[in-house]
């Protein structure tokens, strides 16, 4: 039985990407199941810019904190992560540890052959955070003086790998678990435009790391994966990638979603009305057209990984759909598409703010973007929209609006969070090429929004495996995608959009209810059992290790 669980990630109380959604929604179920759970994240905040997710407070760690001793300059703050479950959380300030960097890297080379020689970018920062996190874990474990027996230290992604290796070398009684949400080298292969899937059996991780200048990150990730007592990943899709590129087959611990993030009953209905009103207000003020509530509101979101996230497919599919619908006569409805992908944002558009505040219905200059960006000339989404002539003309049946800002409730245009807006959509599109799990389509389903994804996304593959290719049954359309069927994928996404657009209201309501049911199947209550398997494996290895040590083996 697990007595104490540590989980370490760069995204604890630090909303950067999908891992934040994994951990923040998993927290409640972890705390309920295992009781003694401690999250560890980076302290990147200041008194002028405090984390909105962390609440410093008295916790069961108060006595430890009073007695904890760390290297000079290293400090910690202890409190609670302000998400359902409110887990105890330690934020570490690791900046003072850079003076130990060379000694740490030398030790990791000698022990595990981690190649830090070619490090660049965020490598040093990640490793110093991981080292600081390991020092916290070591300190808490030693403070317990052996009273706590079954302990797991769980590390997420290559950014924490050095922390796992440190614990592995210092605390034999602690089970280590390493989760890769996407291999660094697999993501790099895709990001460099190379075909990942057709040539997977021929790829060698070390060779590709050298070719793509990824030696240090890959070496660290590979070492952590091989050294961990239990190694996990989020889907069967990524498990094959890990086995080929990292040399170890992981356990699959699929991601889930916490239903508490979704409003219920009357609150849900009001949230949907408010979201649609805001979305259509922005569209009206930007394009100079009035939109009734029966228009189909469609969205996509995520990081700007143009190819990996299928943003290229999405825009091409919108263009194809526009061309098809423009040929039809007597269309009384339109499709309003929001591409919500943060970019190099400069500021919200003043003219759009003025139009919204004055309730003007006049088409603005450049009616496709809500915020000014620094790089209009190189932004891939903006340029693709303009290249295809998606200019929101009065006769266009498909309107495309690019939202290049984080939707954190304070963006200057919507001033609503992503979840507050998500509930207002009728359909979302995520035709990913590289997507280890796919939180965005799962989130959509949880909010009762039917969604389109692909079988290269872990979530899409899970839907196919559990419910088959049945949009009416699941509320999820899963499109077959390969390295070489781009055109077919675009056409399939366009057909999916058109089919939903043509649905009768009753049919669309059925699809929305089906999406909700699917999301409940992928709840943490159902998926947490996969972690039980990983933690049990790690604890059994610890027990055997302790027996071997006692026997002098």
RODO-2510 file (C-alpha; in nm, 4 decimals, decimal comma):
residues 553
     n   res          X          Y          Z
     1     x     0,0000     0,0000     0,0000
     2     x     0,1287     0,3441    -0,0951
     3     x     0,1917     0,5683     0,2082
     4     x     0,3426     0,8797     0,0476
     5     x     0,3395     1,0029    -0,3111
     6     x     0,5516     1,2838    -0,4535
     7     x     0,4794     1,4108    -0,8026
     8     x     0,7175     1,6563    -0,9671
     9     x     0,6580     1,8591    -1,2811
    10     x     0,7576     2,1910    -1,4357
    11     x     0,3825     2,2524    -1,4771
    12     x     0,2772     2,2268    -1,1123
    13     x     0,1082     2,5630    -1,0418
    14     x     0,2579     2,6748    -1,3733
    15     x     0,0130     2,6647    -1,6638
    16     x     0,2234     2,6053    -1,9730
    17     x     0,0693     2,3182    -2,1679
    18     x    -0,1166     1,9901    -2,1535
    19     x     0,0703     1,8472    -1,8548
    20     x    -0,0844     2,1176    -1,6378
    21     x    -0,4278     1,9832    -1,7345
    22     x    -0,3189     1,6263    -1,6577
    23     x    -0,1911     1,7027    -1,3095
    24     x    -0,4455     1,9647    -1,2055
    25     x    -0,7398     1,7427    -1,2976
    26     x    -0,5779     1,4293    -1,1522
    27     x    -0,5040     1,5915    -0,8149
    28     x    -0,8455     1,5399    -0,6571
    29     x    -0,8527     1,1680    -0,7337
    30     x    -0,4931     1,1210    -0,6169
    31     x    -0,5610     1,2927    -0,2837
    32     x    -0,8805     1,0946    -0,2332
    33     x    -0,7106     0,7636    -0,3102
    34     x    -0,3642     0,7992    -0,1581
    35     x    -0,4211     1,0706     0,1088
    36     x    -0,0564     1,1769     0,1490
    37     x     0,0235     1,3436    -0,1826
    38     x     0,2803     1,6203    -0,2326
    39     x     0,3231     1,8052    -0,5609
    40     x     0,6497     1,9841    -0,6352
    41     x     0,6835     2,2636    -0,8896
    42     x     0,9111     2,5567    -0,9796
    43     x     0,8826     2,8854    -0,7932
    44     x     0,8897     3,1237    -1,0890
    45     x     0,6835     3,3909    -0,9214
    46     x     0,7360     3,7186    -0,7382
    47     x     0,5362     3,9476    -0,5102
    48     x     0,4439     4,1522    -0,8172
    49     x     0,3472     3,8491    -1,0214
    50     x     0,2245     3,5705    -0,7950
    51     x     0,0942     3,2400    -0,9235
    52     x    -0,2859     3,2494    -0,9431
    53     x    -0,2868     2,8773    -0,8717
    54     x    -0,0814     2,8574    -0,5501
    55     x    -0,1947     2,9489    -0,1987
    56     x     0,0819     2,9624     0,0620
    57     x    -0,0550     2,8285     0,3907
    58     x     0,0027     2,6082     0,6920
    59     x     0,0250     2,2400     0,5931
    60     x     0,1294     1,9064     0,7462
    61     x     0,4804     1,9946     0,6237
    62     x     0,5191     2,2892     0,8653
    63     x     0,7469     2,1006     1,1043
    64     x     0,9631     1,9731     0,8207
    65     x     0,9946     2,3205     0,6710
    66     x     1,1188     2,4638     1,0022
    67     x     1,3998     2,2079     1,0161
    68     x     1,4829     2,1696     0,6449
    69     x     1,8353     2,2641     0,5411
    70     x     1,9224     2,3275     0,1767
    71     x     2,2243     2,4581    -0,0146
    72     x     2,2829     2,8298     0,0322
    73     x     2,0252     3,0428    -0,1482
    74     x     1,7772     2,7643    -0,2202
    75     x     1,4340     2,8295    -0,0710
    76     x     1,0902     2,6678    -0,0738
    77     x     0,7345     2,7814    -0,0240
    78     x     0,4690     2,5404     0,1003
    79     x     0,0938     2,5613     0,0553
    80     x    -0,1851     2,4242    -0,1615
    81     x    -0,2504     2,4045    -0,5337
    82     x    -0,5820     2,5830    -0,5828
    83     x    -0,7501     2,3105    -0,7878
    84     x    -1,0063     2,0442    -0,6911
    85     x    -0,8513     1,8307    -0,4166
    86     x    -0,6219     2,1162    -0,3025
    87     x    -0,3082     1,8999    -0,2767
    88     x    -0,0156     2,0001    -0,0586
    89     x     0,2377     2,1683    -0,2845
    90     x     0,6008     2,2742    -0,2530
    91     x     0,7374     2,5394    -0,4874
    92     x     1,1188     2,5461    -0,5126
    93     x     1,3402     2,8426    -0,5981
    94     x     1,6318     2,6711    -0,7712
    95     x     1,8249     2,9656    -0,9152
    96     x     2,1019     2,9438    -0,6552
    97     x     2,1880     2,5864    -0,7578
    98     x     2,3548     2,6774    -1,0871
    99     x     2,6895     2,6893    -0,9056
   100     x     2,6609     2,3108    -0,8579
   101     x     2,5739     2,2454    -1,2226
   102     x     2,9082     2,1128    -1,3417
   103     x     2,9510     1,8809    -1,0435
   104     x     2,5972     1,7473    -1,0905
   105     x     2,6450     1,6910    -1,4635
   106     x     2,9737     1,5129    -1,3991
   107     x     2,8083     1,2822    -1,1478
   108     x     2,5228     1,2064    -1,3879
   109     x     2,7705     1,1232    -1,6621
   110     x     2,9693     0,8929    -1,4369
   111     x     2,6650     0,7155    -1,2974
   112     x     2,4207     0,7092    -1,5903
   113     x     2,6131     0,8362    -1,8965
   114     x     2,3833     1,1414    -1,9273
   115     x     2,5392     1,3582    -2,1976
   116     x     2,5021     1,7226    -2,0868
   117     x     2,7862     1,8416    -2,3085
   118     x     2,5550     1,9448    -2,5925
   119     x     2,3018     2,1210    -2,3662
   120     x     2,1303     2,4393    -2,4808
   121     x     1,8013     2,6221    -2,4343
   122     x     1,5965     2,5171    -2,1332
   123     x     1,8162     2,2192    -2,0416
   124     x     2,0091     2,3815    -1,7565
   125     x     1,6993     2,5450    -1,6091
   126     x     1,5065     2,2174    -1,6147
   127     x     1,7901     2,0205    -1,4572
   128     x     1,8420     2,2697    -1,1755
   129     x     1,4701     2,2583    -1,0982
   130     x     1,4769     1,8776    -1,1038
   131     x     1,7800     1,8734    -0,8736
   132     x     1,6104     2,1123    -0,6289
   133     x     1,2955     1,8980    -0,6327
   134     x     1,5001     1,5884    -0,5537
   135     x     1,6618     1,7687    -0,2610
   136     x     1,3137     1,8456    -0,1266
   137     x     1,2069     1,4825    -0,1604
   138     x     1,5279     1,3617     0,0050
   139     x     1,4822     1,6075     0,2916
   140     x     1,1197     1,5092     0,3578
   141     x     1,1990     1,1370     0,3444
   142     x     1,4924     1,1718     0,5847
   143     x     1,2815     1,3900     0,8142
   144     x     1,0303     1,1031     0,8472
   145     x     1,3111     0,8937     1,0065
   146     x     1,1866     0,5726     0,8512
   147     x     0,8313     0,6041     0,9856
   148     x     0,6894     0,6274     0,6332
   149     x     0,7625     0,3071     0,4438
   150     x     0,6017     0,2841     0,1016
   151     x     0,7097     0,5959    -0,0862
   152     x     0,6856     0,6782    -0,4564
   153     x     0,8618     0,9683    -0,6281
   154     x     0,6897     1,0297    -0,9620
   155     x     0,8637     1,2502    -1,2200
   156     x     0,6949     1,3888    -1,5325
   157     x     0,8768     1,4496    -1,8609
   158     x     1,2484     1,4825    -1,9429
   159     x     1,2568     1,8163    -1,7589
   160     x     1,2500     1,6282    -1,4259
   161     x     1,4697     1,3347    -1,5290
   162     x     1,7759     1,4473    -1,3383
   163     x     1,5703     1,4569    -1,0197
   164     x     1,4719     1,0939    -1,0689
   165     x     1,8317     0,9901    -1,1263
   166     x     1,9418     1,1743    -0,8120
   167     x     1,6749     0,9977    -0,6011
   168     x     1,7641     0,6660    -0,7598
   169     x     2,1256     0,7056    -0,6512
   170     x     2,0534     0,8366    -0,2994
   171     x     1,7315     0,6796    -0,1693
   172     x     1,7097     0,3092    -0,2448
   173     x     1,3957     0,2790    -0,0333
   174     x     1,1969     0,5150    -0,2574
   175     x     1,0267     0,3820    -0,5691
   176     x     1,0775     0,5934    -0,8793
   177     x     0,8258     0,6397    -1,1591
   178     x     0,9002     0,8276    -1,4806
   179     x     0,6304     0,9435    -1,7231
   180     x     0,7039     1,0746    -2,0682
   181     x     0,4060     1,2568    -2,2161
   182     x     0,5872     1,2802    -2,5506
   183     x     0,9427     1,1774    -2,6249
   184     x     1,1711     1,4707    -2,6939
   185     x     1,3183     1,3045    -2,9998
   186     x     0,9820     1,1936    -3,1403
   187     x     0,8467     1,5472    -3,1123
   188     x     1,1645     1,6780    -3,2765
   189     x     1,1380     1,4341    -3,5666
   190     x     0,7846     1,5574    -3,6347
   191     x     0,8723     1,9206    -3,5749
   192     x     1,1447     1,8956    -3,8386
   193     x     0,8983     1,7688    -4,0961
   194     x     1,0272     1,4130    -4,1014
   195     x     0,7812     1,1216    -4,1297
   196     x     0,7596     0,9501    -3,7918
   197     x     0,5159     0,6642    -3,8425
   198     x     0,6027     0,5113    -4,1790
   199     x     0,9694     0,4846    -4,0785
   200     x     0,9302     0,4157    -3,7065
   201     x     1,0893     0,0665    -3,7134
   202     x     1,4018     0,2107    -3,8746
   203     x     1,4630     0,5000    -3,6370
   204     x     1,7355     0,4845    -3,3741
   205     x     1,6880     0,7325    -3,0905
   206     x     2,0559     0,8084    -3,0313
   207     x     2,1268     0,8480    -3,4007
   208     x     1,8326     1,0847    -3,4532
   209     x     1,9284     1,2859    -3,1449
   210     x     2,2728     1,3486    -3,2954
   211     x     2,1233     1,4407    -3,6312
   212     x     1,8727     1,6852    -3,4780
   213     x     2,1063     1,8301    -3,2124
   214     x     1,8986     1,6794    -2,9313
   215     x     2,1686     1,4728    -2,7623
   216     x     2,1386     1,6148    -2,4108
   217     x     1,7604     1,6089    -2,3736
   218     x     1,7332     1,2675    -2,5344
   219     x     2,0191     1,1256    -2,3266
   220     x     1,8574     1,2460    -2,0044
   221     x     1,5140     1,1177    -2,1006
   222     x     1,6510     0,7819    -2,2105
   223     x     1,8523     0,7421    -1,8893
   224     x     1,5538     0,8272    -1,6704
   225     x     1,3291     0,5882    -1,8622
   226     x     1,5765     0,3012    -1,8259
   227     x     1,6584     0,3710    -1,4605
   228     x     1,3046     0,4249    -1,3286
   229     x     1,1455     0,1445    -1,1278
   230     x     0,8348     0,1979    -1,3391
   231     x     0,8207     0,3751    -1,6744
   232     x     0,4890     0,5004    -1,8117
   233     x     0,3417     0,6962    -2,0991
   234     x    -0,0047     0,8196    -2,1859
   235     x    -0,1162     0,6115    -2,4845
   236     x    -0,0491     0,3073    -2,6998
   237     x     0,0609     0,5449    -2,9767
   238     x     0,3400     0,6882    -2,7609
   239     x     0,4254     0,3509    -2,6060
   240     x     0,5418     0,2280    -2,9483
   241     x     0,7446     0,5446    -2,9902
   242     x     0,9079     0,5024    -2,6474
   243     x     0,9974     0,1414    -2,7132
   244     x     1,1628     0,2281    -3,0441
   245     x     1,3395     0,5526    -2,9467
   246     x     1,4121     0,5033    -2,5754
   247     x     1,4630     0,1279    -2,5686
   248     x     1,2017     0,0366    -2,3058
   249     x     0,8347    -0,0521    -2,3403
   250     x     0,6365     0,1594    -2,0919
   251     x     0,3162     0,0899    -1,9066
   252     x     0,0251     0,2916    -2,0449
   253     x    -0,1410     0,5290    -1,7983
   254     x    -0,3952     0,7185    -2,0107
   255     x    -0,4935     1,0730    -1,9273
   256     x    -0,8380     1,1584    -1,7969
   257     x    -1,0388     1,4639    -1,6978
   258     x    -1,1894     1,5815    -1,3699
   259     x    -1,5610     1,6421    -1,4186
   260     x    -1,5621     1,9040    -1,1405
   261     x    -1,4191     2,1501    -1,3920
   262     x    -1,7512     2,1404    -1,5824
   263     x    -2,0481     2,3465    -1,4538
   264     x    -2,3673     2,1539    -1,3896
   265     x    -2,7390     2,2113    -1,4522
   266     x    -2,8533     2,5718    -1,4605
   267     x    -2,4949     2,6935    -1,4215
   268     x    -2,3974     2,5017    -1,7350
   269     x    -2,6852     2,6503    -1,9350
   270     x    -2,6018     3,0039    -1,8218
   271     x    -2,2318     2,9516    -1,8943
   272     x    -2,3172     2,8355    -2,2462
   273     x    -2,5406     3,1371    -2,3111
   274     x    -2,2751     3,3768    -2,1817
   275     x    -1,9998     3,2135    -2,3857
   276     x    -2,1955     3,2203    -2,7111
   277     x    -2,2931     3,5817    -2,6544
   278     x    -1,9294     3,6809    -2,6104
   279     x    -1,8049     3,4780    -2,9079
   280     x    -2,0679     3,6211    -3,1403
   281     x    -2,0124     3,9736    -3,0064
   282     x    -1,6442     3,9507    -3,1010
   283     x    -1,7328     3,8100    -3,4441
   284     x    -1,9905     4,0843    -3,5039
   285     x    -1,7575     4,3661    -3,3967
   286     x    -1,4696     4,2302    -3,6067
   287     x    -1,6478     4,1352    -3,9296
   288     x    -1,9318     4,3880    -3,9273
   289     x    -2,1997     4,1227    -3,9629
   290     x    -2,4783     4,0263    -3,7265
   291     x    -2,4894     3,6632    -3,6149
   292     x    -2,7840     3,4822    -3,4659
   293     x    -2,7440     3,2108    -3,2063
   294     x    -2,8276     2,9338    -3,4541
   295     x    -2,4958     2,9801    -3,6365
   296     x    -2,2541     2,6905    -3,5910
   297     x    -1,9709     2,8017    -3,3612
   298     x    -1,6561     2,5935    -3,4132
   299     x    -1,3175     2,6133    -3,2439
   300     x    -0,9670     2,4785    -3,2172
   301     x    -0,6950     2,5502    -2,9631
   302     x    -0,3564     2,4449    -2,8283
   303     x     0,0092     2,5313    -2,8814
   304     x     0,1217     2,6687    -3,2160
   305     x     0,2793     2,3483    -3,3423
   306     x     0,1504     2,4124    -3,6900
   307     x     0,1985     2,0647    -3,8336
   308     x     0,1927     1,8527    -3,5190
   309     x    -0,1393     1,9937    -3,3960
   310     x    -0,2945     1,9762    -3,7423
   311     x    -0,3495     2,3512    -3,7700
   312     x    -0,2529     2,3309    -4,1374
   313     x    -0,5195     2,0655    -4,1913
   314     x    -0,7781     2,2655    -3,9995
   315     x    -0,7351     2,5808    -4,2076
   316     x    -0,7309     2,3901    -4,5360
   317     x    -1,0474     2,2066    -4,4285
   318     x    -1,2192     2,5366    -4,3455
   319     x    -1,1283     2,6681    -4,6889
   320     x    -1,2674     2,3545    -4,8542
   321     x    -1,5861     2,3803    -4,6466
   322     x    -1,6263     2,7478    -4,7395
   323     x    -1,5960     2,6665    -5,1095
   324     x    -1,8584     2,3919    -5,0798
   325     x    -2,1091     2,5962    -4,8801
   326     x    -2,0628     2,9102    -5,0903
   327     x    -2,2054     2,7149    -5,3837
   328     x    -2,5292     2,6486    -5,1984
   329     x    -2,8157     2,8948    -5,2197
   330     x    -3,0530     3,0044    -4,9440
   331     x    -2,8127     2,9307    -4,6589
   332     x    -2,9525     3,1115    -4,3561
   333     x    -2,6765     3,0011    -4,1179
   334     x    -2,3020     3,0358    -4,1211
   335     x    -2,0022     2,8732    -3,9572
   336     x    -1,8012     3,0930    -3,7238
   337     x    -1,4598     2,9437    -3,6553
   338     x    -1,2267     3,0553    -3,3733
   339     x    -0,8595     2,9515    -3,3884
   340     x    -0,7508     3,0015    -3,0264
   341     x    -0,3751     2,9487    -3,0399
   342     x    -0,1393     3,1759    -2,8419
   343     x     0,1258     3,3496    -3,0519
   344     x     0,3747     3,6354    -3,0106
   345     x     0,1009     3,8700    -2,8966
   346     x     0,1612     4,2432    -2,8734
   347     x    -0,1732     4,3773    -2,7439
   348     x    -0,5492     4,3524    -2,7938
   349     x    -0,6710     4,5546    -3,0908
   350     x    -0,7892     4,8995    -2,9823
   351     x    -1,0314     4,9307    -3,2743
   352     x    -1,1929     4,6011    -3,1794
   353     x    -1,2169     4,7040    -2,8143
   354     x    -1,3842     5,0297    -2,9194
   355     x    -1,6258     4,8530    -3,1548
   356     x    -1,7257     4,6110    -2,8786
   357     x    -1,7706     4,8820    -2,6146
   358     x    -1,9782     5,0972    -2,8531
   359     x    -2,1665     4,7965    -2,9946
   360     x    -2,0664     4,8950    -3,3501
   361     x    -2,1439     4,6641    -3,6419
   362     x    -1,8860     4,7878    -3,8933
   363     x    -1,6313     4,5662    -4,0639
   364     x    -1,2841     4,6440    -3,9330
   365     x    -0,9606     4,6473    -4,1278
   366     x    -0,8039     4,2999    -4,1171
   367     x    -1,1205     4,1305    -3,9858
   368     x    -0,9574     3,7938    -3,9128
   369     x    -0,7516     3,8571    -3,5980
   370     x    -0,8423     3,9798    -3,2484
   371     x    -0,5020     4,0888    -3,1176
   372     x    -0,2018     4,2542    -3,2738
   373     x     0,1044     4,0316    -3,2951
   374     x     0,4708     4,1199    -3,3339
   375     x     0,5293     3,8955    -3,6343
   376     x     0,2473     3,9354    -3,8830
   377     x     0,4885     3,8526    -4,1640
   378     x     0,5993     3,5147    -4,0240
   379     x     0,3083     3,3864    -3,8134
   380     x     0,2068     3,0573    -3,9833
   381     x    -0,1635     3,0720    -3,8938
   382     x    -0,2151     3,4343    -3,9978
   383     x    -0,0294     3,3804    -4,3241
   384     x    -0,2163     3,0600    -4,4084
   385     x    -0,5494     3,2374    -4,3515
   386     x    -0,4473     3,5207    -4,5833
   387     x    -0,2901     3,2922    -4,8448
   388     x    -0,6230     3,1096    -4,8824
   389     x    -0,8216     3,4327    -4,8945
   390     x    -1,0223     3,3593    -4,5816
   391     x    -1,1021     3,7278    -4,5369
   392     x    -1,4530     3,7051    -4,3895
   393     x    -1,6252     3,8614    -4,6872
   394     x    -1,9984     3,9217    -4,6617
   395     x    -2,0724     3,6294    -4,8942
   396     x    -1,8487     3,3814    -4,7117
   397     x    -2,0376     3,1013    -4,5397
   398     x    -1,7378     3,0272    -4,3181
   399     x    -1,5913     3,3043    -4,1004
   400     x    -1,2451     3,2474    -3,9540
   401     x    -1,1255     3,4418    -3,6495
   402     x    -0,7716     3,4015    -3,5192
   403     x    -0,7292     3,4550    -3,1430
   404     x    -0,3490     3,4658    -3,0874
   405     x    -0,3677     3,5213    -2,7114
   406     x    -0,3771     3,3168    -2,3930
   407     x    -0,7372     3,3036    -2,2781
   408     x    -0,6724     3,3568    -1,9094
   409     x    -0,9652     3,5864    -1,8368
   410     x    -0,7606     3,8999    -1,8918
   411     x    -0,6758     3,9123    -2,2625
   412     x    -0,8461     4,2461    -2,3317
   413     x    -1,1014     4,1183    -2,5826
   414     x    -1,2869     3,8175    -2,4436
   415     x    -1,1800     3,8546    -2,0795
   416     x    -1,3040     3,5027    -2,0220
   417     x    -1,0985     3,1883    -1,9649
   418     x    -1,0694     2,9098    -2,2202
   419     x    -1,3024     2,6827    -2,0225
   420     x    -1,5554     2,9651    -1,9886
   421     x    -1,5608     2,9987    -2,3683
   422     x    -1,5333     2,6280    -2,4539
   423     x    -1,8818     2,5563    -2,3229
   424     x    -2,0251     2,7829    -2,5955
   425     x    -1,8992     2,5864    -2,8955
   426     x    -2,0947     2,3431    -3,1116
   427     x    -1,7909     2,1586    -3,2495
   428     x    -1,4135     2,1517    -3,2064
   429     x    -1,1449     2,0347    -3,4490
   430     x    -0,8090     1,8772    -3,3550
   431     x    -0,6735     1,6805    -3,6560
   432     x    -0,3340     1,6190    -3,4951
   433     x    -0,0362     1,4570    -3,6606
   434     x     0,1640     1,4207    -3,3379
   435     x    -0,0475     1,4067    -3,0227
   436     x     0,0559     1,1599    -2,7503
   437     x    -0,2836     1,1850    -2,5808
   438     x    -0,4987     1,4804    -2,6844
   439     x    -0,6390     1,6730    -2,3933
   440     x    -0,8182     1,9326    -2,6022
   441     x    -1,0684     1,6910    -2,7636
   442     x    -1,1274     1,5228    -2,4260
   443     x    -1,1909     1,8603    -2,2619
   444     x    -1,4354     1,9435    -2,5397
   445     x    -1,6239     1,6193    -2,4853
   446     x    -1,6414     1,6879    -2,1107
   447     x    -1,8067     2,0220    -2,1842
   448     x    -2,0589     1,8538    -2,4142
   449     x    -1,8925     1,9729    -2,7350
   450     x    -1,8627     1,7137    -3,0157
   451     x    -1,5109     1,6974    -3,1531
   452     x    -1,3025     1,5811    -3,4480
   453     x    -0,9599     1,4232    -3,3883
   454     x    -0,7390     1,1578    -3,5508
   455     x    -0,6173     0,8060    -3,4806
   456     x    -0,2635     0,9436    -3,4387
   457     x    -0,3807     1,1020    -3,1123
   458     x    -0,3922     0,8779    -2,8069
   459     x    -0,7434     0,9912    -2,7186
   460     x    -0,8660     0,9243    -3,0717
   461     x    -0,7163     0,5754    -3,0647
   462     x    -0,8778     0,5120    -2,7254
   463     x    -1,2193     0,6151    -2,8628
   464     x    -1,1781     0,3771    -3,1570
   465     x    -1,0716     0,0926    -2,9273
   466     x    -1,3576     0,1410    -2,6819
   467     x    -1,6483     0,2705    -2,8934
   468     x    -1,5519     0,2250    -3,2554
   469     x    -1,5902     0,4798    -3,5325
   470     x    -1,9406     0,5980    -3,4415
   471     x    -1,9948     0,9717    -3,4077
   472     x    -2,3549     0,9338    -3,2934
   473     x    -2,2502     0,6955    -3,0162
   474     x    -1,9398     0,8790    -2,8956
   475     x    -1,9707     1,2419    -3,0045
   476     x    -1,6156     1,2037    -3,1383
   477     x    -1,5220     1,1734    -3,5047
   478     x    -1,1880     0,9945    -3,5400
   479     x    -1,0218     1,0445    -3,8772
   480     x    -0,7582     0,8063    -4,0096
   481     x    -0,4300     0,9895    -4,0608
   482     x    -0,0905     0,8725    -4,1838
   483     x     0,2362     1,0255    -4,3006
   484     x     0,1095     1,0344    -4,6570
   485     x    -0,2668     1,1058    -4,6648
   486     x    -0,2781     1,4824    -4,6028
   487     x    -0,5337     1,5563    -4,8763
   488     x    -0,7633     1,2785    -4,7627
   489     x    -0,7395     1,4057    -4,4046
   490     x    -0,8355     1,7590    -4,5121
   491     x    -1,1346     1,6252    -4,7052
   492     x    -1,2463     1,4090    -4,4113
   493     x    -1,2279     1,7007    -4,1685
   494     x    -1,4222     1,9192    -4,4115
   495     x    -1,6883     1,6480    -4,4458
   496     x    -1,7075     1,6236    -4,0669
   497     x    -1,7655     1,9982    -4,0344
   498     x    -2,0269     1,9960    -4,3120
   499     x    -2,2111     1,6996    -4,1612
   500     x    -2,2416     1,8690    -3,8227
   501     x    -2,3464     2,1946    -3,9912
   502     x    -2,6275     2,0115    -4,1699
   503     x    -2,7505     1,8326    -3,8582
   504     x    -3,0939     1,9055    -3,7223
   505     x    -3,0909     2,0574    -3,3711
   506     x    -3,2142     1,7310    -3,2202
   507     x    -2,9315     1,5358    -3,3869
   508     x    -2,6734     1,7839    -3,2615
   509     x    -2,8102     1,7567    -2,9085
   510     x    -2,7661     1,3783    -2,9279
   511     x    -2,4049     1,4214    -3,0385
   512     x    -2,3416     1,6627    -2,7509
   513     x    -2,4878     1,4205    -2,4970
   514     x    -2,2815     1,1390    -2,6481
   515     x    -1,9663     1,3487    -2,6087
   516     x    -2,0430     1,3986    -2,2386
   517     x    -2,0910     1,0245    -2,1909
   518     x    -1,7589     0,9543    -2,3603
   519     x    -1,5786     1,1985    -2,1335
   520     x    -1,7219     1,0286    -1,8255
   521     x    -1,5748     0,6989    -1,9413
   522     x    -1,2398     0,8809    -1,9492
   523     x    -1,2704     1,0143    -1,5948
   524     x    -0,9925     0,9860    -1,3378
   525     x    -1,2117     0,7596    -1,1271
   526     x    -1,1907     0,5081    -1,4108
   527     x    -0,8295     0,5668    -1,5170
   528     x    -0,6503     0,6036    -1,1840
   529     x    -0,6251     0,2240    -1,1642
   530     x    -0,3562     0,2325    -1,4322
   531     x    -0,1382     0,4273    -1,1894
   532     x    -0,2010     0,1637    -0,9217
   533     x    -0,0326    -0,0862    -1,1516
   534     x     0,2690     0,1396    -1,2070
   535     x     0,3070     0,2236    -0,8381
   536     x     0,2711    -0,1414    -0,7359
   537     x     0,5414    -0,2368    -0,9844
   538     x     0,7768     0,0269    -0,8442
   539     x     0,7135    -0,0752    -0,4822
   540     x     0,7742    -0,4427    -0,5595
   541     x     1,1082    -0,3532    -0,7173
   542     x     1,1955    -0,1494    -0,4081
   543     x     1,1138    -0,4453    -0,1841
   544     x     1,3344    -0,6740    -0,3895
   545     x     1,6106    -0,4147    -0,3925
   546     x     1,6006    -0,3865    -0,0126
   547     x     1,6124    -0,7663     0,0234
   548     x     1,9120    -0,7820    -0,2095
   549     x     2,0873    -0,5066    -0,0158
   550     x     2,0219    -0,6858     0,3124
   551     x     2,1661    -1,0050     0,1644
   552     x     2,4704    -0,8169     0,0375
   553     x     2,3923    -0,8878    -0,3267
***
